Amino acid sequence: MMKRKLITACFLIMATLMSAQSKPKALFNGKNLKGWEALNGFVPFTVEDGVIVGVSTKDSPSTYLATKKKYTNFILEYEIKMDATLNGGVQIRSQYDKSKGKNSVYGPQVEADDSPRGWTGGIYDQSRYGWRYNLEYNDAGRKAYKNLEWNKIKVIASGNRIATWVNGVNCANLYEEQIETGFIALQVHAAGGAKIGRKTRWRNITIQEIPADYEFETTAPVINHMLNVMTDEEKANGWKFLWDGKSSEGWRGAKRDDFPAKGWTMKDGILTIQASGGKEADKIGDIVTTRPYKNFILEVDFQITKGANSGIKYFVDTELNKGKGSAIGCEFQILDDKFHPDAKKGTKGNRTVGSLYDLMTANAQEYIPSLYTKKYWNGYNWNRARIVVNGNKVQHFLNGCKVVEYERNTQMWRALVAYSKYHNWPNFGEQEEGLILLQDHGDEVNFKNIKIKEL
């Protein structure tokens, strides 16, 4: 009897402890900044009527008010209000390395953005990987944030998954390759001009630690960065791997019936074209799918080396060019714009990364309001290409941002082709279907997470 009572008592104690751990806790006590520390810059943070206030400061780099405690799996909730034209956010699972200078804080950030592009609730990897989840695939999410008002933000980080809600609208649904542990930090972005002296405010900041396998529902589109792993949501939406991450199944040489014996390597889920002198399809050769595709969404993660050139082609017909050089097809250009000379050739940048090679220049400003750069480029980190083909309408996306859109089989299309290097190829780009190609241009380039959804 005594043993049974002891077991019961232990069970009740454990249940009480588990219940206590599952309750949300205040990260901010409403009175002072106990448990927090400022990192990186010298923006002042104060407490005013239960609100943390950060003021944009001249010459200060981005400043982060960080928790001293680190977290891995949690539900974070807070309210944020920014003065006009500001940009900022809240770091999660983030790190600090003083040796990195002005970029000493790095890791995922839940974006706060009052510009017309409407990316509040997106995930930006600060000072490291760039945009992981912007809101270009989520129309409802872009409309959720209310300028100059208090906005309620909810973040769930559980295992590989990070999801956000802005005023109850699911904005991000992200799967990351790594599970990290780090601090929570409130960011006041570096600012100049009229933004100096403007305020960002936070209140009602709570956190609830949860298990790594915590289950929850989302409605936002999935963006998945896990290495050659398909989520259940992707499978349900018709996505399939175009490369299985380990073999040459489904691929062959563009000018041969089998897969090249040398030059293309597969290791740890990465497909690599080796450097071979910088010439187009000279010593190794392009590879193509063994079957054609008509209407589809194609995603490919790629990583270049310094000065590299490559490409992803579609509507490829390997019978058109049996001589020297690459097989013929429409091309999503992969290029080191800074160090490869091809970036300055062609017409007005139509050979730069993300462009429809030699035909249309990649430029996100044509499609996204208030985008301050022509295209988001992650340098020698991994970048994601997305090609959407639906009948004659084709789109290129670079790191989630649309950079090219065109319509084939039109007078405008044929005019573009007539003034390009493809003018000698009859009916270029007008076939209903074609092979998909990864290009050998003599430079080392890595590929992974190659997947396709047929429409």
ABEGO torsion letter per residue (X at the ends): XAAAAAAAAAAAAAAAAAAAAABBBBABAGABABGBBBBGBABBBBBBGGBBBBBBBBGBBBBBBBBABBBABBBBBBBBBBBBGBBBEBBBGBBBBAAAEAAABBEBBBBBBABAAGABGBBBBBGBAEBABBAAABAAAAAABBBGBBBBBBBBBBEABBBBBBGGBBABBBBBABBBBBBBBBBBBBBBEAABGBBBBBBGBBBBBBBAABBBBBABBBBBABBGBBBAAAAAAGBBBABAGABABGBBBAABABBBABGBBBBGGBBBBBBAGGBBGAAAEBBBBABBBABBBBBBBBBBBBGBBBBBBBGBBAAABABBEBBBBBBBBBBBAAABAAAABEBGGAABBGBBBGABBBBAAAABBGBABABBBAEABBBBBBBBBBEABBBBBBGGBBABBBBBGBAAAAAAAAABAAAABBGBGABABBBBBBBBAGBBBBBBGBBBBBX
